[in-house]
Amino acid sequence: MRLGIGLIAAFVLLRLSNIYGDPIPWATQRSAVRTLLAFLNSNKYPPSLLYVLMTLGPAILFLRAIDARASRLLYPTRLLGRVPLFYFLLHLPLIHLLAVAVCEVRYGDAHWMFESPSLDQFPFTRPPRWGYALSTVYFVWVAVVIVLYPACLWFGRMKHRRRDLFWLGYL
């Protein structure tokens, strides 16, 4: 609990100083709500120190609060927590493959998914009318997790059985 509170306090103190931790300083806005949002707004990519403090502090407090009382419904999420890099490495090509398939179906071509003429269009050039409703994005997110779950389950079991292969601990 001390770690989580300490990270949040470090975020508040550094953000109030407005001189270190994030490349974009915050400023007072027209309303208190907007000022609070400006205060909390920090760079996710690349992750700034303030972003890390602001996200890890509450996450640690949340995990402490639910650790002993976790519902059985949350047990499958523990598996994903045991194989995070494995999941990460699998989900990137799967999502790209899905984007290519959507382009082929929607536009009849997928060349957009393989070109990036400038850094402002990285990692790919967006096709015309590209983008989907948040409900669609959430549906795809849940579908990707469900599709990759059996592979993560297999890898988690293998990782548990094969403790002699030390490098599996990194995946």
N, C-alpha and C positions, 0 to 999 in steps of 0.2 A: 504494500500500500504506500509505503514511504517513497518508493521509486516512482510510482505513477504520479503521486502528488508533486514530487520533486521535479519531474519532467514538465508538468503543467506549469509549475511556478517558474521554472527556467524559461519556458516559452513566454509567459506574461512579462517577466522582467526584461528579457532580450527584446521583445516586441515593443515594449514601452520605450526602451532606449532609442529604437528606430535607427541604430547605427550598425548593427551586425546581425547576421543570421538569415537575411533575405535580401535579394538585390533590389526589390521594389519596396520603398518605404510606405507606410500607411499614413493617412491624413484624415482629419476630421471631415465628416460629410454633412449633408443637409439635415439628417435625422439621426437619432441615437441608434436605430436599427442599422442604418447604412454605415455608421461609424463602426459599430461592432463587426459588421461583415467585412469592412475594409481592414479592421484590426486582425481578423481571423484569416484573411486572404493571404496565402503564402504560396510560393512556387512548388508545384508538385513535380514538374519536369524541367530541369533536373531538380531532384528533391533538395530543398534548402534545409538548413539546420532547424529553422523554425517549423517547417512542415513536419519534419521527423518528430520533433518534440510535441507538437500539437496533436499528432495522430497516435504516437506510441503511448503517451501519458494516459489518455482516456482508455485506450485499448487495454493497457495493463490493469487499470482499475476495473474495467468491465470483466476481464478474464478472472480476476480475483473474486469478483462478486458472484460469478456463475460457476466457478470451478467445482465447488462441493455439491452444488444443486443442479448439475447439468441433467436435463431431461434425456431419456433414452432416445428421443427423436433427434437429438443433436449428436449422437454417437457417430453416425457416418461422417460428420465434419471432422472428427478427430483423425480419421484416416487421411484426409486431405492435408491436415496439419503435420502428419508424419512423413509425407512425401511431397513437400511443396515444390522443390526444384524439378522433380520428375513431372509433376502436373504442369508446371510452367513451361517446360521444354516441349511437352506434348501439345499444349493448347495453342501455342503460336502457329505451328504449321496447320493445325486443324482449322483455326479461324481464317487463316489465309486461304486455305482450300475452299472453305465455305464462301468467302468473298468472291473468289474466282468463279465458283459455280453460280452464285447470284448474278454476277456480271454476264456470264454466258447466257443464262435464262432471260434476264431482263433486257440486255442490249445486243445479244448475239455475238459478243466479242468480249474478251477479258484483257485486252492489251493495257488497260489502265492500271491493272494490278501489278504490272511488271515494269513500270516506268516512273521515274521521278526526275523531271527535267530541271528542277531547282530545289533548294533546301526548303523554301516555303511550301512546297508541295510534297515533302517527304512524309511517309515512306512510299506513297503512291499518288498518282494523279486522280483526283476524284472525278468520276464520270458525271454527266449531266444529271441533275435531280438526285444526287447521291445523298443518302441519309434515311433514317427510319424512325418511327415513333419509339418512344422510350419503352412502351410495352413490348414491341418487337425485339428490341435490344435485350430486355430482360428474359424474354422467351428463349432467344438464342443462347444467352448466358447459361440458363438452367439446362438447356439441351446439351451444351458442350460439357457441363459438369457431369450430367447423367451419362453421356457417351464415354467420357474418359474415366468414370468411376471404376468399371471393372479392371481396366489396366492398372489404375492406382491401387486397387485391392490386391491384385496379383503381385505388384511390385512391393507393396507393404509387407505382404506375407513372406516374400522371398528375402527381403531386407531383414526381417525378424529371424528367419531360419539361418541365413548365411552371415552370421556375425564374424566369420573368418575373413570376409571381404570388406576390409575397413573402408574402402572408398565408397561403398554403397551408402554409408552414413551421410555423405555429402549430397545425395540425391533425395 
